[in-house]
């Protein structure tokens, strides 16, 4: 085997975001674009000669081509074993599981998460470290620095590996191993949850509807829900991963999973509905006649986690991203465990999980998970909900109402303004930052600002700091509005506005969310001037 050194020139736009490098497919199809970034990953690392590298993705368009590039480059750069999910498939949580199960040095995950797929849509590459979690900023910063000066990448001449046949292929001094992408993950789920109890629930006539959104979770949900737990065939809808996700947007929210929502609100609704996203790390939970917000789901899962065997010993702590509602805070207080508020991005939870400081983590953007892997995990959340339902033998509605009666209710919504001109979005945020010092004491109708700040995070494990993580406007009485720019898109900017009102125990806990937060929604424009800066008069998506 001869290692080839291929001359290349750098691209200036390869700065990883919160979840790796995401661009449109035609961008990645530019000469050497993917190879440059992959080589920059390898050049940022030390000590991996002879070790194991995991590679997999969510099956979106261009997934297979980049996997072949990454295999050749991994061999050329000195990895001794490369493990790839059959068909190029590994959900993001399964990739984390496999990295940990096989003691891999790290992994390359090919995904753009919940973003659309197809020849002109989105693609992404990110690097996960040996704990199975996303690379920390010190590594992603190094990758970007190298990508700006790269002059060569390493590869080999070799035929494509057959990605559809399990087994090992020796290439030079390395081994490429194709594995069942589901087996290790499914085995881990059986260790965490009471599958017998869930099977009994299913056997009693309890009906489940799961929408895999033509994305990567389909094979995992089919194996676990239908084959191992006994749900009838057809329980998993849109269960075959497609390169373009069937032309749909694989984001499990009330806009893109409207068919599931309508089903669950209908007269003949199943007992439990759920969906997952493009790469399997997000979840949507809907009971018969009730949508459970991701923030509430985190709190309810944490409050009931002890009902599952894997969490019977209790929680070490709960972590949530700053924009996520404070519902989990009250559960942590009741359980007598710490609550950690972090910036958005799962990598911030990794240190807490590795240090044994937190057990369950969650984000308002439909991501929930625990210390079983180092990524958020959509199907894990679904299975924990099913375990809780099997143990309590109550409906989702009853569990939610009981939770609110004990802890109060955080009425909550997120308004997304997508594809906004980046300069306009930056100008709006800069203007907001400029008046943070003058907002306290200002009245907006019946609301008065108590405090305002730009959230900064001091990591309690490694002492690192992350600044400008979102602008918080906190009102007297506990309501708040948060403004931040998302790092998950591939074009323009997404302005996210998080709106929250807390209703204490004994208050009106049965309001419709739009009614409960109407006064806060009315103050958004007065505070931020979104229409003035961007021309947008209403959000594209409300969740």
One Martini backbone bead per residue (centre of mass of N, CA, C, O) as a GRO file, in nm:
protein
  543
    1UNK     BB    1   0.094   0.037   0.024
    2UNK     BB    2   0.037   0.374  -0.087
    3UNK     BB    3   0.098   0.689   0.010
    4UNK     BB    4  -0.074   0.980  -0.076
    5UNK     BB    5   0.020   1.312  -0.176
    6UNK     BB    6  -0.208   1.581  -0.192
    7UNK     BB    7  -0.245   1.865  -0.335
    8UNK     BB    8  -0.364   2.178  -0.184
    9UNK     BB    9  -0.617   2.420  -0.104
   10UNK     BB   10  -0.767   2.642   0.082
   11UNK     BB   11  -1.049   2.712   0.276
   12UNK     BB   12  -1.227   2.981   0.449
   13UNK     BB   13  -1.518   2.803   0.541
   14UNK     BB   14  -1.419   2.574   0.792
   15UNK     BB   15  -1.598   2.648   1.040
   16UNK     BB   16  -1.713   2.518   1.308
   17UNK     BB   17  -1.985   2.457   1.479
   18UNK     BB   18  -2.182   2.312   1.716
   19UNK     BB   19  -2.195   2.056   1.471
   20UNK     BB   20  -1.982   2.132   1.284
   21UNK     BB   21  -1.972   2.107   0.936
   22UNK     BB   22  -2.202   2.314   0.739
   23UNK     BB   23  -2.331   2.254   0.408
   24UNK     BB   24  -2.379   2.242   0.099
   25UNK     BB   25  -2.328   2.003  -0.121
   26UNK     BB   26  -2.176   2.173  -0.346
   27UNK     BB   27  -1.953   2.251  -0.153
   28UNK     BB   28  -1.847   1.957  -0.090
   29UNK     BB   29  -1.798   1.907  -0.417
   30UNK     BB   30  -1.555   2.040  -0.413
   31UNK     BB   31  -1.238   2.031  -0.454
   32UNK     BB   32  -1.123   1.885  -0.155
   33UNK     BB   33  -1.317   1.974   0.070
   34UNK     BB   34  -1.352   1.721   0.246
   35UNK     BB   35  -1.051   1.643   0.266
   36UNK     BB   36  -0.952   1.892   0.410
   37UNK     BB   37  -1.120   1.856   0.670
   38UNK     BB   38  -1.026   1.573   0.747
   39UNK     BB   39  -0.724   1.643   0.763
   40UNK     BB   40  -0.761   1.859   0.983
   41UNK     BB   41  -0.846   1.662   1.195
   42UNK     BB   42  -0.593   1.481   1.200
   43UNK     BB   43  -0.384   1.725   1.246
   44UNK     BB   44  -0.518   1.786   1.544
   45UNK     BB   45  -0.400   1.507   1.619
   46UNK     BB   46  -0.276   1.259   1.863
   47UNK     BB   47  -0.201   0.916   1.901
   48UNK     BB   48  -0.357   0.719   1.656
   49UNK     BB   49  -0.179   0.500   1.591
   50UNK     BB   50  -0.355   0.194   1.548
   51UNK     BB   51  -0.632   0.281   1.589
   52UNK     BB   52  -0.979   0.361   1.621
   53UNK     BB   53  -1.227   0.436   1.368
   54UNK     BB   54  -1.537   0.595   1.331
   55UNK     BB   55  -1.796   0.558   1.069
   56UNK     BB   56  -2.087   0.771   1.001
   57UNK     BB   57  -2.444   0.822   0.912
   58UNK     BB   58  -2.774   0.945   0.792
   59UNK     BB   59  -2.798   0.893   0.460
   60UNK     BB   60  -2.745   1.124   0.307
   61UNK     BB   61  -2.654   1.299   0.062
   62UNK     BB   62  -2.306   1.199   0.019
   63UNK     BB   63  -2.229   0.983   0.229
   64UNK     BB   64  -2.081   0.753   0.074
   65UNK     BB   65  -1.855   0.918  -0.058
   66UNK     BB   66  -1.723   1.025   0.209
   67UNK     BB   67  -1.661   0.755   0.336
   68UNK     BB   68  -1.450   0.666   0.127
   69UNK     BB   69  -1.260   0.898   0.180
   70UNK     BB   70  -1.221   0.846   0.489
   71UNK     BB   71  -1.103   0.565   0.473
   72UNK     BB   72  -0.849   0.629   0.309
   73UNK     BB   73  -0.744   0.850   0.506
   74UNK     BB   74  -0.730   0.682   0.762
   75UNK     BB   75  -0.518   0.486   0.657
   76UNK     BB   76  -0.300   0.697   0.568
   77UNK     BB   77  -0.289   0.818   0.881
   78UNK     BB   78  -0.286   0.525   1.074
   79UNK     BB   79  -0.521   0.358   1.116
   80UNK     BB   80  -0.599   0.023   1.213
   81UNK     BB   81  -0.921   0.077   1.250
   82UNK     BB   82  -1.238   0.072   1.064
   83UNK     BB   83  -1.566   0.162   1.158
   84UNK     BB   84  -1.874   0.074   0.984
   85UNK     BB   85  -2.181   0.121   0.900
   86UNK     BB   86  -2.411  -0.023   0.744
   87UNK     BB   87  -2.457   0.177   0.464
   88UNK     BB   88  -2.335   0.427   0.639
   89UNK     BB   89  -2.486   0.374   0.914
   90UNK     BB   90  -2.523   0.619   1.191
   91UNK     BB   91  -2.634   0.734   1.442
   92UNK     BB   92  -2.535   0.958   1.662
   93UNK     BB   93  -2.579   0.783   1.920
   94UNK     BB   94  -2.453   0.524   1.795
   95UNK     BB   95  -2.173   0.636   1.750
   96UNK     BB   96  -2.117   0.683   2.046
   97UNK     BB   97  -2.157   0.390   2.132
   98UNK     BB   98  -1.934   0.265   1.952
   99UNK     BB   99  -1.692   0.420   2.053
  100UNK     BB  100  -1.723   0.308   2.345
  101UNK     BB  101  -1.744  -0.007   2.293
  102UNK     BB  102  -1.452  -0.008   2.112
  103UNK     BB  103  -1.236   0.206   2.202
  104UNK     BB  104  -1.215   0.455   2.040
  105UNK     BB  105  -1.059   0.744   1.946
  106UNK     BB  106  -1.292   0.806   1.725
  107UNK     BB  107  -1.520   1.008   1.508
  108UNK     BB  108  -1.706   1.026   1.199
  109UNK     BB  109  -1.984   1.243   1.140
  110UNK     BB  110  -2.244   1.234   0.891
  111UNK     BB  111  -2.418   1.542   0.931
  112UNK     BB  112  -2.729   1.775   0.949
  113UNK     BB  113  -2.946   1.652   1.104
  114UNK     BB  114  -3.250   1.841   1.065
  115UNK     BB  115  -3.172   1.894   0.786
  116UNK     BB  116  -3.200   1.892   0.472
  117UNK     BB  117  -3.190   1.671   0.186
  118UNK     BB  118  -2.976   1.664  -0.103
  119UNK     BB  119  -2.818   1.791  -0.382
  120UNK     BB  120  -2.898   2.108  -0.254
  121UNK     BB  121  -2.848   2.055   0.034
  122UNK     BB  122  -2.739   1.915   0.328
  123UNK     BB  123  -2.417   1.891   0.501
  124UNK     BB  124  -2.191   1.697   0.731
  125UNK     BB  125  -1.901   1.735   0.961
  126UNK     BB  126  -1.785   1.550   1.250
  127UNK     BB  127  -1.605   1.525   1.560
  128UNK     BB  128  -1.543   1.253   1.784
  129UNK     BB  129  -1.442   1.149   2.073
  130UNK     BB  130  -1.368   0.891   2.299
  131UNK     BB  131  -1.647   0.949   2.464
  132UNK     BB  132  -1.857   1.022   2.203
  133UNK     BB  133  -1.823   1.324   2.175
  134UNK     BB  134  -1.795   1.624   2.089
  135UNK     BB  135  -1.574   1.834   2.010
  136UNK     BB  136  -1.406   2.061   2.147
  137UNK     BB  137  -1.304   2.382   2.094
  138UNK     BB  138  -0.996   2.326   2.082
  139UNK     BB  139  -1.031   2.141   1.832
  140UNK     BB  140  -1.205   2.312   1.636
  141UNK     BB  141  -1.001   2.542   1.626
  142UNK     BB  142  -0.768   2.373   1.507
  143UNK     BB  143  -0.908   2.284   1.251
  144UNK     BB  144  -0.951   2.566   1.133
  145UNK     BB  145  -0.657   2.656   1.126
  146UNK     BB  146  -0.561   2.431   0.932
  147UNK     BB  147  -0.767   2.484   0.694
  148UNK     BB  148  -0.619   2.773   0.622
  149UNK     BB  149  -0.315   2.608   0.550
  150UNK     BB  150  -0.351   2.380   0.374
  151UNK     BB  151  -0.147   2.158   0.129
  152UNK     BB  152  -0.236   1.857   0.223
  153UNK     BB  153  -0.328   1.512   0.161
  154UNK     BB  154  -0.409   1.178   0.269
  155UNK     BB  155  -0.394   0.872   0.072
  156UNK     BB  156  -0.528   0.600  -0.125
  157UNK     BB  157  -0.518   0.325  -0.340
  158UNK     BB  158  -0.858   0.202  -0.364
  159UNK     BB  159  -1.120   0.037  -0.350
  160UNK     BB  160  -1.420   0.022  -0.269
  161UNK     BB  161  -1.609  -0.040  -0.006
  162UNK     BB  162  -1.839  -0.267   0.108
  163UNK     BB  163  -2.113  -0.134   0.291
  164UNK     BB  164  -2.333  -0.401   0.268
  165UNK     BB  165  -2.109  -0.593   0.421
  166UNK     BB  166  -2.032  -0.777   0.662
  167UNK     BB  167  -1.700  -0.726   0.784
  168UNK     BB  168  -1.357  -0.781   0.683
  169UNK     BB  169  -1.092  -0.559   0.552
  170UNK     BB  170  -0.773  -0.566   0.421
  171UNK     BB  171  -0.562  -0.262   0.415
  172UNK     BB  172  -0.281  -0.325   0.449
  173UNK     BB  173  -0.245  -0.240   0.798
  174UNK     BB  174  -0.558  -0.239   0.780
  175UNK     BB  175  -0.904  -0.242   0.909
  176UNK     BB  176  -1.226  -0.295   0.771
  177UNK     BB  177  -1.540  -0.263   0.953
  178UNK     BB  178  -1.857  -0.403   0.914
  179UNK     BB  179  -2.157  -0.314   1.086
  180UNK     BB  180  -2.417  -0.330   1.275
  181UNK     BB  181  -2.585  -0.031   1.352
  182UNK     BB  182  -2.790  -0.150   1.592
  183UNK     BB  183  -2.692  -0.364   1.804
  184UNK     BB  184  -2.540  -0.198   2.026
  185UNK     BB  185  -2.770  -0.005   2.089
  186UNK     BB  186  -2.993  -0.209   2.164
  187UNK     BB  187  -2.838  -0.339   2.398
  188UNK     BB  188  -2.827  -0.083   2.571
  189UNK     BB  189  -3.134  -0.043   2.603
  190UNK     BB  190  -3.180  -0.317   2.757
  191UNK     BB  191  -3.017  -0.217   3.013
  192UNK     BB  192  -3.202   0.046   3.086
  193UNK     BB  193  -3.473  -0.110   3.022
  194UNK     BB  194  -3.804  -0.248   3.066
  195UNK     BB  195  -3.904  -0.459   2.830
  196UNK     BB  196  -4.119  -0.630   2.969
  197UNK     BB  197  -4.308  -0.396   3.053
  198UNK     BB  198  -4.349  -0.285   2.768
  199UNK     BB  199  -4.464  -0.542   2.643
  200UNK     BB  200  -4.710  -0.551   2.827
  201UNK     BB  201  -4.829  -0.285   2.739
  202UNK     BB  202  -4.856  -0.353   2.438
  203UNK     BB  203  -5.030  -0.618   2.491
  204UNK     BB  204  -5.284  -0.440   2.612
  205UNK     BB  205  -5.322  -0.212   2.356
  206UNK     BB  206  -5.103  -0.021   2.331
  207UNK     BB  207  -5.047   0.266   2.126
  208UNK     BB  208  -4.807   0.337   1.862
  209UNK     BB  209  -4.642   0.631   1.708
  210UNK     BB  210  -4.367   0.639   1.466
  211UNK     BB  211  -4.162   0.900   1.320
  212UNK     BB  212  -3.870   0.877   1.108
  213UNK     BB  213  -3.860   1.074   0.851
  214UNK     BB  214  -3.675   0.917   0.647
  215UNK     BB  215  -3.453   0.832   0.856
  216UNK     BB  216  -3.220   0.683   1.067
  217UNK     BB  217  -3.426   0.562   1.291
  218UNK     BB  218  -3.582   0.338   1.153
  219UNK     BB  219  -3.409   0.076   1.214
  220UNK     BB  220  -3.417   0.114   1.525
  221UNK     BB  221  -3.726   0.120   1.570
  222UNK     BB  222  -3.795  -0.146   1.435
  223UNK     BB  223  -3.626  -0.330   1.614
  224UNK     BB  224  -3.736  -0.234   1.895
  225UNK     BB  225  -4.049  -0.187   1.871
  226UNK     BB  226  -4.129  -0.439   1.686
  227UNK     BB  227  -3.930  -0.682   1.758
  228UNK     BB  228  -3.878  -0.644   2.084
  229UNK     BB  229  -4.175  -0.504   2.186
  230UNK     BB  230  -4.439  -0.571   1.985
  231UNK     BB  231  -4.510  -0.388   1.778
  232UNK     BB  232  -4.674  -0.335   1.515
  233UNK     BB  233  -4.671  -0.330   1.204
  234UNK     BB  234  -4.639   0.025   1.131
  235UNK     BB  235  -4.553   0.196   1.371
  236UNK     BB  236  -4.330   0.265   1.175
  237UNK     BB  237  -4.286   0.555   1.006
  238UNK     BB  238  -4.082   0.629   0.774
  239UNK     BB  239  -3.834   0.383   0.800
  240UNK     BB  240  -3.670   0.469   0.541
  241UNK     BB  241  -3.378   0.577   0.450
  242UNK     BB  242  -3.324   0.885   0.273
  243UNK     BB  243  -3.132   1.113   0.100
  244UNK     BB  244  -3.410   1.323   0.106
  245UNK     BB  245  -3.637   1.246   0.309
  246UNK     BB  246  -3.872   1.252   0.093
  247UNK     BB  247  -3.869   1.583   0.087
  248UNK     BB  248  -3.835   1.633   0.382
  249UNK     BB  249  -3.822   1.778   0.704
  250UNK     BB  250  -3.618   1.632   0.970
  251UNK     BB  251  -3.808   1.790   1.200
  252UNK     BB  252  -3.944   1.737   1.528
  253UNK     BB  253  -4.214   1.924   1.476
  254UNK     BB  254  -4.526   2.083   1.433
  255UNK     BB  255  -4.467   2.129   1.127
  256UNK     BB  256  -4.306   1.858   1.016
  257UNK     BB  257  -4.515   1.673   1.219
  258UNK     BB  258  -4.827   1.715   1.158
  259UNK     BB  259  -4.945   1.435   1.106
  260UNK     BB  260  -4.894   1.332   1.390
  261UNK     BB  261  -5.044   1.548   1.544
  262UNK     BB  262  -5.323   1.501   1.417
  263UNK     BB  263  -5.348   1.212   1.513
  264UNK     BB  264  -5.319   1.279   1.831
  265UNK     BB  265  -5.588   1.480   1.809
  266UNK     BB  266  -5.772   1.260   1.750
  267UNK     BB  267  -6.023   1.030   1.811
  268UNK     BB  268  -5.807   0.775   1.718
  269UNK     BB  269  -5.572   0.789   1.904
  270UNK     BB  270  -5.305   0.704   2.017
  271UNK     BB  271  -5.123   0.688   2.317
  272UNK     BB  272  -4.841   0.727   2.150
  273UNK     BB  273  -4.616   0.982   2.026
  274UNK     BB  274  -4.333   0.993   1.787
  275UNK     BB  275  -4.011   1.149   1.697
  276UNK     BB  276  -3.740   1.188   1.467
  277UNK     BB  277  -3.451   1.274   1.309
  278UNK     BB  278  -3.206   1.262   1.080
  279UNK     BB  279  -2.981   1.148   1.324
  280UNK     BB  280  -3.140   1.068   1.612
  281UNK     BB  281  -3.119   1.316   1.854
  282UNK     BB  282  -3.423   1.374   1.840
  283UNK     BB  283  -3.753   1.469   1.989
  284UNK     BB  284  -4.106   1.380   1.987
  285UNK     BB  285  -4.383   1.439   2.217
  286UNK     BB  286  -4.712   1.269   2.205
  287UNK     BB  287  -5.011   1.259   2.330
  288UNK     BB  288  -5.330   1.218   2.388
  289UNK     BB  289  -5.400   1.553   2.339
  290UNK     BB  290  -5.068   1.607   2.385
  291UNK     BB  291  -4.805   1.832   2.397
  292UNK     BB  292  -4.461   1.793   2.476
  293UNK     BB  293  -4.231   1.977   2.565
  294UNK     BB  294  -3.899   1.954   2.586
  295UNK     BB  295  -3.877   2.084   2.865
  296UNK     BB  296  -4.092   1.904   3.002
  297UNK     BB  297  -3.971   1.633   2.931
  298UNK     BB  298  -3.716   1.658   3.093
  299UNK     BB  299  -3.856   1.691   3.369
  300UNK     BB  300  -4.028   1.426   3.360
  301UNK     BB  301  -3.796   1.229   3.324
  302UNK     BB  302  -3.638   1.306   3.581
  303UNK     BB  303  -3.879   1.249   3.786
  304UNK     BB  304  -3.903   0.922   3.653
  305UNK     BB  305  -3.630   0.758   3.608
  306UNK     BB  306  -3.642   0.545   3.852
  307UNK     BB  307  -3.833   0.341   3.680
  308UNK     BB  308  -3.566   0.269   3.551
  309UNK     BB  309  -3.307   0.058   3.584
  310UNK     BB  310  -3.069   0.264   3.493
  311UNK     BB  311  -3.207   0.487   3.735
  312UNK     BB  312  -3.265   0.372   4.029
  313UNK     BB  313  -3.028   0.534   4.193
  314UNK     BB  314  -3.039   0.798   4.051
  315UNK     BB  315  -2.933   1.132   4.034
  316UNK     BB  316  -2.653   1.352   4.006
  317UNK     BB  317  -2.784   1.536   3.777
  318UNK     BB  318  -2.889   1.835   3.598
  319UNK     BB  319  -2.897   1.945   3.252
  320UNK     BB  320  -2.923   2.266   3.079
  321UNK     BB  321  -2.994   2.486   2.861
  322UNK     BB  322  -3.050   2.812   2.880
  323UNK     BB  323  -3.319   2.824   2.692
  324UNK     BB  324  -3.433   2.634   2.870
  325UNK     BB  325  -3.649   2.574   3.081
  326UNK     BB  326  -3.712   2.573   3.445
  327UNK     BB  327  -3.843   2.292   3.508
  328UNK     BB  328  -3.587   2.123   3.599
  329UNK     BB  329  -3.509   2.288   3.850
  330UNK     BB  330  -3.744   2.182   4.034
  331UNK     BB  331  -3.659   1.889   4.028
  332UNK     BB  332  -3.377   1.917   4.144
  333UNK     BB  333  -3.468   2.035   4.412
  334UNK     BB  334  -3.648   1.792   4.499
  335UNK     BB  335  -3.397   1.580   4.469
  336UNK     BB  336  -3.117   1.714   4.559
  337UNK     BB  337  -2.981   1.823   4.291
  338UNK     BB  338  -2.802   1.947   4.056
  339UNK     BB  339  -2.804   2.245   3.841
  340UNK     BB  340  -2.715   2.296   3.497
  341UNK     BB  341  -2.620   2.586   3.304
  342UNK     BB  342  -2.580   2.598   2.956
  343UNK     BB  343  -2.494   2.611   2.663
  344UNK     BB  344  -2.547   2.554   2.350
  345UNK     BB  345  -2.449   2.229   2.323
  346UNK     BB  346  -2.350   1.909   2.393
  347UNK     BB  347  -2.048   1.951   2.473
  348UNK     BB  348  -2.116   2.082   2.757
  349UNK     BB  349  -2.208   1.802   2.888
  350UNK     BB  350  -1.959   1.613   2.879
  351UNK     BB  351  -1.805   1.699   3.135
  352UNK     BB  352  -2.031   1.632   3.338
  353UNK     BB  353  -2.055   1.331   3.267
  354UNK     BB  354  -1.756   1.245   3.308
  355UNK     BB  355  -1.762   1.365   3.619
  356UNK     BB  356  -2.043   1.279   3.757
  357UNK     BB  357  -2.260   1.542   3.772
  358UNK     BB  358  -2.449   1.406   3.551
  359UNK     BB  359  -2.732   1.226   3.389
  360UNK     BB  360  -2.936   1.446   3.276
  361UNK     BB  361  -3.012   1.599   2.955
  362UNK     BB  362  -3.121   1.923   2.794
  363UNK     BB  363  -3.308   2.064   2.515
  364UNK     BB  364  -3.542   2.264   2.353
  365UNK     BB  365  -3.449   2.122   2.064
  366UNK     BB  366  -3.524   1.806   2.123
  367UNK     BB  367  -3.290   1.731   2.337
  368UNK     BB  368  -3.212   1.413   2.491
  369UNK     BB  369  -3.020   1.266   2.774
  370UNK     BB  370  -2.738   1.069   2.892
  371UNK     BB  371  -2.467   0.872   3.028
  372UNK     BB  372  -2.468   0.643   2.798
  373UNK     BB  373  -2.379   0.886   2.627
  374UNK     BB  374  -2.250   1.187   2.419
  375UNK     BB  375  -2.551   1.225   2.316
  376UNK     BB  376  -2.823   1.284   2.199
  377UNK     BB  377  -3.148   1.080   2.228
  378UNK     BB  378  -3.439   1.003   2.085
  379UNK     BB  379  -3.503   0.697   2.152
  380UNK     BB  380  -3.443   0.707   2.450
  381UNK     BB  381  -3.679   0.897   2.524
  382UNK     BB  382  -3.901   0.708   2.426
  383UNK     BB  383  -3.828   0.467   2.617
  384UNK     BB  384  -3.861   0.617   2.884
  385UNK     BB  385  -4.154   0.683   2.846
  386UNK     BB  386  -4.250   0.387   2.822
  387UNK     BB  387  -4.149   0.301   3.101
  388UNK     BB  388  -4.325   0.499   3.260
  389UNK     BB  389  -4.599   0.405   3.148
  390UNK     BB  390  -4.565   0.110   3.246
  391UNK     BB  391  -4.538   0.184   3.556
  392UNK     BB  392  -4.796   0.390   3.590
  393UNK     BB  393  -5.055   0.356   3.415
  394UNK     BB  394  -5.065   0.629   3.250
  395UNK     BB  395  -5.110   0.899   3.088
  396UNK     BB  396  -4.963   1.164   2.955
  397UNK     BB  397  -5.165   1.366   3.063
  398UNK     BB  398  -5.156   1.278   3.363
  399UNK     BB  399  -4.853   1.322   3.407
  400UNK     BB  400  -4.850   1.623   3.341
  401UNK     BB  401  -5.060   1.723   3.549
  402UNK     BB  402  -4.911   1.618   3.796
  403UNK     BB  403  -4.653   1.779   3.756
  404UNK     BB  404  -4.779   2.066   3.770
  405UNK     BB  405  -4.904   2.027   4.058
  406UNK     BB  406  -4.606   2.008   4.189
  407UNK     BB  407  -4.424   2.248   4.006
  408UNK     BB  408  -4.559   2.373   3.792
  409UNK     BB  409  -4.568   2.600   3.498
  410UNK     BB  410  -4.385   2.632   3.185
  411UNK     BB  411  -4.451   2.846   2.964
  412UNK     BB  412  -4.356   2.768   2.615
  413UNK     BB  413  -4.160   2.918   2.337
  414UNK     BB  414  -4.040   2.909   1.991
  415UNK     BB  415  -3.901   3.155   1.766
  416UNK     BB  416  -3.832   3.132   1.415
  417UNK     BB  417  -3.592   3.305   1.203
  418UNK     BB  418  -3.523   3.220   0.883
  419UNK     BB  419  -3.285   3.321   0.659
  420UNK     BB  420  -3.134   3.558   0.763
  421UNK     BB  421  -2.956   3.815   0.736
  422UNK     BB  422  -2.659   3.826   0.893
  423UNK     BB  423  -2.616   4.132   0.930
  424UNK     BB  424  -2.892   4.191   1.055
  425UNK     BB  425  -2.867   3.998   1.297
  426UNK     BB  426  -2.610   4.123   1.415
  427UNK     BB  427  -2.727   4.407   1.458
  428UNK     BB  428  -2.945   4.330   1.656
  429UNK     BB  429  -2.758   4.208   1.874
  430UNK     BB  430  -2.584   4.459   1.915
  431UNK     BB  431  -2.812   4.643   2.012
  432UNK     BB  432  -2.891   4.475   2.254
  433UNK     BB  433  -2.619   4.487   2.401
  434UNK     BB  434  -2.615   4.806   2.420
  435UNK     BB  435  -2.898   4.797   2.627
  436UNK     BB  436  -2.865   4.623   2.889
  437UNK     BB  437  -2.810   4.856   3.106
  438UNK     BB  438  -3.116   5.001   3.050
  439UNK     BB  439  -3.354   4.790   3.094
  440UNK     BB  440  -3.374   4.797   3.379
  441UNK     BB  441  -3.708   4.912   3.472
  442UNK     BB  442  -3.851   4.861   3.218
  443UNK     BB  443  -4.163   4.907   3.063
  444UNK     BB  444  -4.399   4.653   2.914
  445UNK     BB  445  -4.659   4.725   3.016
  446UNK     BB  446  -4.688   4.475   3.266
  447UNK     BB  447  -4.381   4.464   3.213
  448UNK     BB  448  -4.071   4.428   3.405
  449UNK     BB  449  -3.744   4.469   3.410
  450UNK     BB  450  -3.497   4.323   3.608
  451UNK     BB  451  -3.294   4.172   3.403
  452UNK     BB  452  -2.985   4.180   3.195
  453UNK     BB  453  -2.797   3.962   2.961
  454UNK     BB  454  -2.495   3.790   2.857
  455UNK     BB  455  -2.435   3.477   2.840
  456UNK     BB  456  -2.208   3.306   3.061
  457UNK     BB  457  -1.964   3.028   3.084
  458UNK     BB  458  -1.840   2.825   3.354
  459UNK     BB  459  -1.662   2.552   3.366
  460UNK     BB  460  -1.651   2.326   3.639
  461UNK     BB  461  -1.417   2.139   3.520
  462UNK     BB  462  -1.203   2.325   3.315
  463UNK     BB  463  -1.253   2.658   3.327
  464UNK     BB  464  -1.396   2.743   3.089
  465UNK     BB  465  -1.513   2.996   2.857
  466UNK     BB  466  -1.841   3.129   2.742
  467UNK     BB  467  -1.949   3.376   2.533
  468UNK     BB  468  -2.220   3.495   2.393
  469UNK     BB  469  -2.501   3.280   2.443
  470UNK     BB  470  -2.722   3.498   2.513
  471UNK     BB  471  -3.004   3.702   2.553
  472UNK     BB  472  -3.138   3.816   2.867
  473UNK     BB  473  -3.482   3.875   2.968
  474UNK     BB  474  -3.588   3.962   3.292
  475UNK     BB  475  -3.881   3.947   3.479
  476UNK     BB  476  -4.100   4.021   3.688
  477UNK     BB  477  -4.207   3.695   3.814
  478UNK     BB  478  -4.017   3.499   3.592
  479UNK     BB  479  -4.004   3.596   3.323
  480UNK     BB  480  -3.881   3.542   2.972
  481UNK     BB  481  -3.634   3.647   2.722
  482UNK     BB  482  -3.457   3.497   2.442
  483UNK     BB  483  -3.161   3.570   2.243
  484UNK     BB  484  -3.043   3.391   1.942
  485UNK     BB  485  -2.805   3.239   1.738
  486UNK     BB  486  -2.779   2.992   1.523
  487UNK     BB  487  -2.547   2.694   1.445
  488UNK     BB  488  -2.726   2.489   1.222
  489UNK     BB  489  -2.701   2.626   0.967
  490UNK     BB  490  -2.617   2.709   0.600
  491UNK     BB  491  -2.800   2.980   0.566
  492UNK     BB  492  -2.764   3.234   0.707
  493UNK     BB  493  -2.986   3.320   0.972
  494UNK     BB  494  -3.107   3.223   1.303
  495UNK     BB  495  -3.361   3.346   1.496
  496UNK     BB  496  -3.401   3.299   1.843
  497UNK     BB  497  -3.705   3.295   2.046
  498UNK     BB  498  -3.755   3.281   2.396
  499UNK     BB  499  -4.062   3.200   2.578
  500UNK     BB  500  -4.140   3.261   2.934
  501UNK     BB  501  -4.385   3.133   3.180
  502UNK     BB  502  -4.456   3.119   3.522
  503UNK     BB  503  -4.677   2.887   3.695
  504UNK     BB  504  -4.780   2.824   3.990
  505UNK     BB  505  -4.893   2.659   4.228
  506UNK     BB  506  -5.249   2.724   4.193
  507UNK     BB  507  -5.271   2.810   3.924
  508UNK     BB  508  -5.306   2.840   3.579
  509UNK     BB  509  -5.254   2.511   3.419
  510UNK     BB  510  -5.478   2.524   3.146
  511UNK     BB  511  -5.355   2.684   2.934
  512UNK     BB  512  -5.285   2.818   2.650
  513UNK     BB  513  -4.985   2.911   2.549
  514UNK     BB  514  -5.051   3.167   2.378
  515UNK     BB  515  -5.208   3.302   2.612
  516UNK     BB  516  -4.985   3.299   2.839
  517UNK     BB  517  -4.761   3.464   2.627
  518UNK     BB  518  -4.878   3.721   2.485
  519UNK     BB  519  -4.731   3.959   2.631
  520UNK     BB  520  -4.444   3.869   2.548
  521UNK     BB  521  -4.474   3.870   2.243
  522UNK     BB  522  -4.546   4.183   2.235
  523UNK     BB  523  -4.232   4.265   2.329
  524UNK     BB  524  -4.021   4.178   2.118
  525UNK     BB  525  -4.018   4.420   1.920
  526UNK     BB  526  -3.962   4.644   2.131
  527UNK     BB  527  -3.679   4.524   2.209
  528UNK     BB  528  -3.544   4.418   1.909
  529UNK     BB  529  -3.641   4.483   1.610
  530UNK     BB  530  -3.687   4.266   1.384
  531UNK     BB  531  -3.838   4.416   1.157
  532UNK     BB  532  -3.641   4.653   1.130
  533UNK     BB  533  -3.388   4.466   1.054
  534UNK     BB  534  -3.542   4.223   0.855
  535UNK     BB  535  -3.871   4.237   0.776
  536UNK     BB  536  -3.990   4.054   0.991
  537UNK     BB  537  -4.327   3.980   1.130
  538UNK     BB  538  -4.279   3.661   1.149
  539UNK     BB  539  -4.238   3.350   1.213
  540UNK     BB  540  -4.167   3.038   1.068
  541UNK     BB  541  -4.138   2.895   1.359
  542UNK     BB  542  -4.336   2.720   1.610
  543UNK     BB  543  -4.250   2.543   1.944
   0.00000   0.00000   0.00000
